[in-house]
Amino acid sequence: MFITNKGLDSPVKMDLKLPEADQVRFVDISLLLVPSVDGIQYDDWGNPVNYHILRVHPGYWPTPRAL
């Protein structure tokens, strides 16, 4: 994914962020009706046209708040 990285020492702040494979999946069951495999939609020729990436890793467990 292309992101803005304000910490770069360059006038151009564009950077890449690579999601983990676990984050590429569907959350909406209605999307399973289109040609797809685990979060990647394909066109009629088998080319990927859309990736569905979760905002948060599915294994993320927030730490409990201190009392």
C-alpha positions in Angstrom: 0.0 0.0 0.0 1.2 3.5 -0.7 1.3 5.7 2.4 2.5 9.1 3.5 5.6 8.9 5.7 6.4 12.3 7.2 9.6 10.9 8.7 11.3 10.5 5.4 14.2 12.9 4.8 13.0 13.8 1.3 10.6 16.2 -0.3 8.6 13.2 -1.5 6.9 11.5 1.5 5.4 8.5 -0.4 6.4 5.1 1.1 5.3 1.5 0.9 3.6 -0.4 3.7 3.4 -4.2 3.2 0.4 -5.9 4.9 0.8 -9.3 6.4 -0.9 -12.1 4.5 -3.3 -12.7 7.4 -4.8 -9.3 6.8 -5.8 -10.0 3.2 -9.3 -11.5 3.6 -13.0 -10.8 3.3 -15.1 -9.5 6.1 -18.3 -9.1 4.0 -19.8 -12.5 3.1 -21.6 -10.9 0.0 -18.2 -10.4 -1.6 -17.9 -14.2 -1.9 -20.2 -14.2 -4.8 -17.6 -12.6 -7.1 -14.6 -14.6 -8.5 -12.3 -14.4 -5.5 -9.8 -16.3 -3.3 -9.4 -15.3 0.4 -9.6 -11.5 0.0 -8.4 -11.1 -3.6 -10.9 -10.4 -6.3 -10.2 -11.5 -9.9 -11.5 -10.5 -13.3 -12.8 -12.9 -15.9 -9.2 -13.7 -17.0 -7.9 -14.4 -13.6 -6.1 -11.1 -13.0 -6.3 -9.6 -9.5 -8.3 -6.4 -9.6 -9.0 -5.7 -5.9 -7.4 -6.6 -2.5 -9.4 -6.5 0.7 -7.1 -5.7 3.6 -8.2 -5.7 7.2 -7.3 -2.5 9.1 -6.1 -4.5 12.1 -4.2 -7.8 12.1 -6.7 -10.6 13.1 -4.3 -11.8 15.8 -4.1 -8.4 17.5 -5.2 -8.4 21.1 -5.2 -4.9 22.7 -3.7 -4.7 26.1 -6.1 -4.3 29.0 -6.2 -0.8 30.5 -4.5 -0.3 33.8 -6.9 0.2 36.7 
